Amino acid sequence: MAIKQRKRVLYFVKGRQPTEEQVDRALKMAEDVVFRNASMVKPEDKVEACDAVMGFVPKQYKDAEIPVISIKKQADSGEKGGDTTKTPTPATKPAYGAEAKS
């Protein structure tokens, strides 16, 4: 009896970590989803082996004709390419010169 292999999907996100919405979307998929920081992919980098890509897909992956998984919200917003999820704002110190209000 053959074991059905799950597809490997690269989900390109902006930043080091995916948003909660991106993680939820990945968990609902029947494939193995691996997150990648799109800004870390350089033009000279080789294309990583995968069955499909989604999110902020780098040019070399589009050029390699790897199937792109569409994000429904993306189509609803009329936006071309990329992911429409909001990047979380990390907890940081106030900007230089900005004072915290009590």
N, C-alpha and C positions, 0 to 999 in steps of 0.2 A: 504494500500500500504506500503510495507516494505521499509525502508530506507537502502540503501547499506552502510555498515560500511567500513571505510577505514582501511587498515592494519596499524599497528604500527611497525615502523622499527627503530631499534637502530643503529645509525651510529657512530662507534667508531673511534675517531680521536686521533692523537698524539698532546697533548697540550690542553690548556684551550679553544681555539677557533678553529673552522674549517677554512680552507683556503677558498678563494673566489671560487675556482673550486669545492670544496666539497659542499659549499652552493648552487652553481648553479646546481650541480648534484641533490641535495636533492629537490630543487624547481621544477625540471622537473619530479619528480616521482609523481605518483598518490596516494601515501601513505602518512601518517603522519610520518614524519621523526624527530627523537629526537636525538640530538648530545650528545655523552658521551665521556669524556676524558678516553681513554683506560688505561693510566698509573695510574688512580685513582681506578681501579677495582682490588681488592685484591682477592687472591685465596679463602679466607674464605667467601667472599661476596656471597649472594644468587643471583640467576639469576633473573633479572628483567623481568616481564611479557612483551612479545612482540610477533609479528608474524614472524619477520625476523630480521637479523642483517647484517651489512656490514662494510667495512673498516678494522681496526686493531682489529679483533674479539678476545676477551679474551678466554682462554682455556675452562673455565666452560660453556661458551655459545656454543662452538663447541661440547663439551661433552654432552650437553643437547639436541643435535640434532635439534637445531633451524635452519631453512633454512637460508643459507647465500646467499645474493644477490651479484653476481659477478660484479666487476667493469671492463668494457670492456678494459680499458687502462691497467689494471692489467694483463689480458690475453695477450695483445699485447706485453708487456714488457718481458714476460716469467717469471715474478716474482711470487713466491708462497706466497700466503697470504698477508694480509695487503693492504695498499692503496698506490698508486704510486704518489699521489699528493705531491708537495713540501710544507713543512711547512714554513710559512712566517717568515722572520727574523724581530723580533721586533726592534723598534728604541731604541737603548741603548747608554750609554756612551761608549767611546772607552775603550778597555781592559786596565788594569793597566799597565802603562809604555808606552802605545801606544799614540802617539801624532797625533792630527788631522792635516791634510795637508790642507793648504789654497791655 
